[in-house]
Amino acid sequence: MASSSRSSSSLPSSPSAHSLAALAPEIVEEIIAFLPPIPKSYLALSRVSHAFHSLCIRFIYGHIVLRSPSALVQCFRAIVATPNPLAVRSIEVNCRRELISLASFSALVQHCLVRLTNVTRLVIFAPEQTTSSFVSALQQCSFPWLTHLESCFSLDERMSAFLSRHPRISYLQLDSLEPTSLGGEIRLPGLEYFVGNSTCLAPVARHASLRAAFITWDDADEARDNQDVFAALERRSTDTLNVLACRRHSWNLDLLEQISWHLPHIYALSLTNLFFVPSRTMKWIRICDNLWLPDLAHLIGPGSRWIWDRLRERRYPDWDRILETTHARRGGAAAIAHMRLLALRDAALDLRVPSHRMPQEEEQCEIRLGGAGSMLEEEDVTETRTT
């Protein structure tokens, strides 16, 4: 009996179910650091023991990313139900799909954002119909530690009041395509990075020393505000601005001149010219050798008008070879395309419009594209390409 008792006492005792509670917080943090940085991993570990729960919650709610309407509603309801959601430091709403803009949704957004008093980073990109709900909710919010704001909001009086209450903001992004006529100044002494419309820069940058600015001009004729933009940058950012990027719908020689005069110390400069051609895009395919035509499968519309102009102006001397190539191809699509091209050529030859004469309005004609079940009216075939 004595020997058996001694042997049983020498056996190792089974580990206690609550032995993890005795671990030092530093060891628990090291264990958590081995997890992949995804919420599901932290959520699973938080359910293992109370020792992991409190530390995992900080990782789960520290950085929230919401990319769907259902995730947004569920998360906002969870935050509203939490007594003190101080763990939330960053929240990103990036819903491209439509959200239901109802009174209940606006109330949910307001009740949620008001409780996030420890937020340092706020990103909101929502559909246009729900933008007003977020902007209205921000009027009741105060984030003492907010330093980073990215949004699709335009700079109006409501956003101006919100920005004035948050002087710690160092990164600001506003709607790049929405100009503002807001007067006055917004004091953001800690602002270092700006992304937005050119009309929004002057109000927010007059008292800031920017390190980088990404400016968009939304109008080709909007050169009148260049002086205000560069005067605002020159006032406090001449020695601190390192990166400047400009996007405008025109050539930027005037920008180069003003930048070299007002901001001679920048390290990186990016100028993007945006040109718009008022014509519909066409898909091009190679028929044979170096002969290209609009896609034969989509000749209805701009493609057929383009070919019609070339036929009338006799710019394709090898037209017969193109028809032979399409006729030699097998398949229903190639056969239909061949019939369309043949109908266009025959119609052009029958019309016999000289290349030096503009078609008259009284000319009545129509082209029926074989196998397509459609036709081009007079207004479509009387278009001529200017050269």
C-alpha positions, 0 to 999 in steps of 0.5 A, spaced: 500 500 500 505 504 501 509 503 495 502 504 491 501 511 494 508 513 493 508 511 486 501 515 485 504 521 488 510 521 484 506 521 477 505 528 474 499 532 476 494 533 470 494 540 468 489 545 470 484 547 465 485 555 468 493 554 468 493 559 462 491 565 467 498 564 470 501 566 464 505 573 464 501 578 459 508 579 455 508 571 454 500 572 452 502 577 447 508 573 444 503 567 443 498 572 439 504 575 435 504 568 432 497 568 429 496 571 422 493 578 422 486 576 420 480 577 425 478 570 424 485 567 428 484 572 433 477 571 434 478 563 435 484 564 440 479 569 444 475 563 445 480 559 448 481 562 455 480 568 458 487 570 459 487 571 451 480 574 451 482 581 453 488 582 449 485 579 443 479 583 443 484 589 442 486 586 435 479 584 433 476 591 434 483 595 433 482 596 426 475 594 423 474 594 415 467 593 412 466 592 405 459 590 404 452 593 407 451 587 411 458 587 415 457 594 416 450 594 419 452 588 423 458 591 426 455 598 427 450 594 431 455 590 435 459 597 437 452 600 439 451 594 444 458 594 447 458 599 453 465 602 452 468 600 445 475 604 447 478 598 443 476 601 436 482 605 433 481 605 426 475 604 422 474 603 414 468 603 411 469 602 403 462 599 401 461 600 393 454 597 393 448 601 394 446 602 402 439 603 404 438 610 406 433 610 411 432 614 417 434 607 421 440 607 418 442 614 419 440 613 426 445 607 427 451 610 423 450 616 428 449 612 434 455 608 432 460 613 430 459 617 437 461 612 441 468 611 437 472 616 442 478 613 441 479 613 433 485 615 430 484 613 423 477 614 419 476 612 412 469 612 409 467 611 402 460 610 401 455 610 395 452 617 394 445 616 396 448 615 403 453 620 404 449 625 407 447 620 413 455 619 414 456 627 414 450 628 418 453 623 423 459 627 424 456 633 426 455 630 433 462 626 433 468 629 436 474 624 436 480 627 440 485 623 437 483 623 430 489 624 425 488 620 419 481 622 415 480 619 408 473 620 405 469 621 399 466 628 402 466 635 399 468 641 403 462 644 405 460 648 411 458 641 415 465 638 413 468 645 415 465 645 422 468 638 423 475 639 421 475 645 425 474 641 431 480 636 429 486 640 429 490 634 430 489 631 423 495 630 419 492 626 413 486 629 409 483 626 403 476 629 400 473 628 394 477 630 388 472 632 383 467 636 387 469 643 387 468 648 393 466 655 394 467 655 401 470 662 404 474 663 410 480 658 413 480 652 417 486 651 422 489 644 421 496 646 424 498 639 424 496 637 416 502 634 412 498 630 407 493 633 402 489 629 397 483 633 394 480 638 389 484 644 388 479 649 390 479 645 397 487 646 398 487 653 400 482 653 406 485 648 409 493 649 407 494 656 409 496 654 416 499 647 415 506 645 413 505 640 408 510 634 406 506 632 400 500 634 396 496 631 391 491 636 387 486 635 382 483 640 377 476 638 375 475 643 369 480 645 363 478 652 364 479 652 372 486 656 372 483 662 375 485 658 382 492 656 381 494 663 384 490 661 390 493 654 390 500 656 390 500 662 394 497 657 400 503 652 399 508 658 399 506 661 405 508 655 410 510 649 405 515 652 401 521 648 405 517 642 407 513 640 401 517 634 398 512 631 393 507 635 389 502 631 384 497 635 379 492 632 375 488 637 370 484 636 364 489 640 359 496 642 358 500 644 364 505 649 362 502 654 366 503 649 372 510 648 371 511 656 371 508 657 377 511 651 381 518 653 379 516 660 382 513 658 388 515 651 390 523 651 388 525 646 393 520 640 391 523 633 390 518 629 386 513 632 381 508 629 377 503 632 372 498 628 369 494 631 363 487 628 362 484 629 355 477 626 353 475 625 346 468 626 344 467 619 341 465 612 342 470 607 343 471 601 338 474 594 338 479 593 333 481 587 330 486 585 324 483 582 318 489 580 314 496 583 313 496 590 316 489 591 315 485 593 321 477 594 321 472 595 327 470 588 330 466 585 325 461 582 331 459 589 333 458 593 327 452 596 329 453 603 331 460 607 331 463 601 327 458 601 321 459 608 321 466 608 320 466 603 315 461 607 311 465 613 311 471 609 308 467 606 303 464 613 300 471 616 301 475 610 297 480 610 303 480 602 303 483 600 296 483 593 298 476 592 300 475 586 296 481 582 299 478 584 306 471 581 303 475 575 301 478 574 307 472 574 311 468 570 306 473 564 307 473 564 315 468 559 317 462 560 322 456 563 323 459 570 326 464 570 320 458 569 315 454 574 318 460 579 318 461 578 311 454 579 309 454 586 313 460 588 310 457 586 303 451 590 304 455 596 306 459 596 300 453 595 295 450 600 299 456 605 298 456 603 290 449 604 289 449 611 293 455 613 289 456 619 293 463 623 290 468 624 295 468 631 294 461 633 295 457 633 302 451 628 302 444 633 302 439 632 307 434 630 302 437 624 300 433 618 302 437 612 304 437 606 308 442 600 309 439 593 312 445 589 315 443 582 312 442 577 318 443 583 323 435 585 324 437 592 324 438 598 320 441 605 319 437 611 318 439 617 314 442 621 320 447 615 321 449 615 314 450 622 312 455 623 318 462 625 314 469 624 318 472 631 318 479 630 316 
